[in-house]
C-alpha cells in the first residue's frame, strides 16, 4: 500500500505559488519559475521510479517466499517553503542549481517493513539494481541516535529519462519496521507538536528512550520466530555507498 503525502504536482498551482513569493531582490523571473517547475517534475519522476521498483520487489518476495516484506510506503515531495527554507539556513543561493547540488531529500519515500531482516533485504536488493546508484547510507538501526531513533536512510540516484536524455536524480529512502515507525511518529510529535514544559519533555524523552530499547528487544525475539516459520532471506548489512 502506498500513501502519498500530497497529490501529483499541479503545475498551475506551483507556478502561482512561486510567483507569490517575494525575495529580497524581488520575485523570481519567469525563466527561473519554469526551470523550478521542470526540476520538481524530475524529482517526482524519480520518486515514482523508485517506488515502482520497490513494489516489484515486494511482489517478487510474495511469489518466492510467500511473504510481503513491505507493509506500506509513504511518498512525499518537499514543499516550496521547505526547500527555500533549507537553502536559506545553509546560506545557499535560491536557485535550481543550488537545489540540485546541495539538497538530496527533495523527493522522499518511507518504506515501512514488517521485520528488520526485511529492511536490509529490500534495501540491498534495490541497491543491487544496475541502473541505481547508492550515494549515501546512514544506518541508525545498527547505530541508533542518542534519543533512540532507529531507521536506515539511503540516498539513491535513479535515472529519469527526458527528451534530453537520462537525468540521475536523488531520492532519500527511509527504511524502518512498523515498530520503529510507530516510535518515530510519537517522538516527532513530542519534539515538534507540543508546548509541554521542559520537565515534561525531559520525562517523556527518557520514557521514549526506554521504549526504544524495549522495542528493539521485542523485535529481535519476533524476528527469530519469523525466521523459524518463514523462509525469507536474512540480510544483516546495510547497502554500501558507491
N, C-alpha and C positions, 0 to 999 in steps of 0.2 A: 504494500500500500504506500502511495506517495502523497504527502501532504505539502502543498505549495503555500508558502507564506504570503504570496500575492499572486494575482493573475498574470498572464503573459504581458510583456511590455506593450503599452499603448503609446505609440509614437506621438500622437497628437497631445496627449496629456503630459508626456515627458517634455515635449517641446515647449508647451505652455509653462510648465514648472521652471524650466531653465531660463526662459525669458523673464520670469517674475523675480529672479534672484538678482539682487543688487550687490555688486562687488565694489571694492574701494575705488577702482578705476572705471566704474560704470557697469553696464550689463554685458553679457557675453556677445561677441559678434556672431552673426548668423552662421558663418562657416564653422565656428567652434561648436555651436549648438548641434549642427548636423554631424560633425565629427564625434561628438559625445554620444549622440543617439546611436550612430553606427557602431561605436565601440560597445555600448551596452547590449546591443543585439548580438554582438560576437560573444560577450560573456554569457548571455542567455543560451546561445547555441552550444557553448562549451559545457554549461551546466546540464543541459538536456542530453548531450552526448555521453557524459559520464553516467548519468542516472540510467540511461538505456543500457549501458554496459553492465551496470550493477543488477538491473532487472534480469538480464540474460543469465548472469552468473547465478542468481538466486533460483531461476528456473532449472538451470543445469544441475544444481545441488539436489533439487527435488527429484529429478529423474535418476541421478546417480546414487543418491544416499537416502532418498525418501525423507528429506529434511530441508526445510527452508531456513537458511541462516539469517536472513534479513526479516526482522519483524515489521519495520516500516522505514520510510525515508522522508526527510523534510528538505525541501529546496527553497532557497531564497537568494535574491539579488540585493546587495546593499542599496539603500535609498540614496538619492542625490545628496541629501543633507549629511548622511553618514559618511559618504565618500569625501565631500568637500571638507567636512569637519576633521576627518583624519588627516587630509593633506595639510590643513591649517595647523593642526597640532604638531605635525612633523616639520612645519615651516617649509613646505614644498610648494612649487608653483601650481596654480589651479588650472592645469592643462591635461588634455588626454594623454599626452606622452608621459607626464608625471604619474598619472594613474597606472599606465601600462608598466612603467619601470619600477614602481615602488609599492603598489598595492596588489597583494596576491589573494585577497579574500573577498573580492567584489562578488564573485559567484561562489556560493557555498552549498554543500549538501551535508546533512547529518544522517548517518546510517545507523539505525538502531538495530543491533543484533541480539539474538537470544542468549548466546553464551560467549565467553571470552575467546574460546577457540574459533568461533565464527568470525569475530573481529579480525583476527590475524589471518585466517584462511581467505576471507573475502578480500581484504586489503592486499594480500600477497598475490592472489590470482589476478586482481585488477592491475597491480603494478607490473606483472609479467607480460602484459599485452604489449606487442611490439610497436604500437602507434602511440603509446603513452610514455611520457617522461615523468619521473619522480623528482621533484625539485627540492622538497624539504620534508623531513619526518620529525615529529616530536611525540615521543611515546610517554604519555602521562599515566599509562597503566602500569608499566614496569617502574616508572619513576613518578609517583603521584606528586601533585603540587602540595605545598605545606598545608593548605586548607583541606586536603583530602580529595581534591578534584582528580578524576581519572578519565582518560579518553585518549584515543590515538588520533593525532592530527597529521594528515598527509596533504601536501600541496602537489597536485598533478598538473601537467601541461598536456592538453589534448588538442589535436588539430581541428579547427573549424574551417571547412572548405568554402571559400568565397570565389567570386569570379576572378579575383586577383591571385588565387592560389590558397594553399593551406596557411592558416594563422594559428600557431601554437599559443593557447590561451590558458592561464592558470585557473584552477578550481580548488578551493580548500574543501577537503572531505574530512569530517569528524566521525570516526567510528567509535561506538560505545555500546555497552549492553543496556538492556532495559533498566537494570538496577542503577547503573552509572548515570543514565539519563534522568531517572526519577530523582536521584540525589542532586544532580547538577541543576535541575529545574528549581528545586527548593532553595539551593544555595544562591542561585541567581536572584530569586525573588527576595531573599534576605538582604543581599547586597544593594540591589537597585530599586526595589519596590516597597520600601518600608521606611517609616520615620521613627522606628523604635529608639529608645535611649541607648547610649553606648553600653551600659551594663547588660541590657537585654541582648544586644547584638553580640557582645562577647560571650554571653552564656549560650546563646543559640549556635554560635560558630563552633564552640567547643563540643556541643552536643552533636552537631553535624560531622565534626571530625571523628568522633567516636562511632557514629553511624557508618561512616565511610569504611572504617576498619572492620566493623561487624559485617557489612555487606560484602566486603572482599572475602572474608572467611566463608560466608554463606554461599557466595558464588562459586568458590573453589569446590566446596562439597557437592553442590548441584552439578557442576561441570563434570566431576568424577563419575557421578551417577549417569549422566548423559553419555559419557564416553563408553560406559559399560553396556548401555542398551541401544546405542546408535553407532553406525559405522562411519560417521562423517570424519574427514581428515583432521588431524591435530596439527596446529601450526602455532608455535610459541614465539616467533620472532616478528618484529615489525619489518616492513619493507625498507630497503636501503635507498637513500637518495643517490641519483646518478652523479 
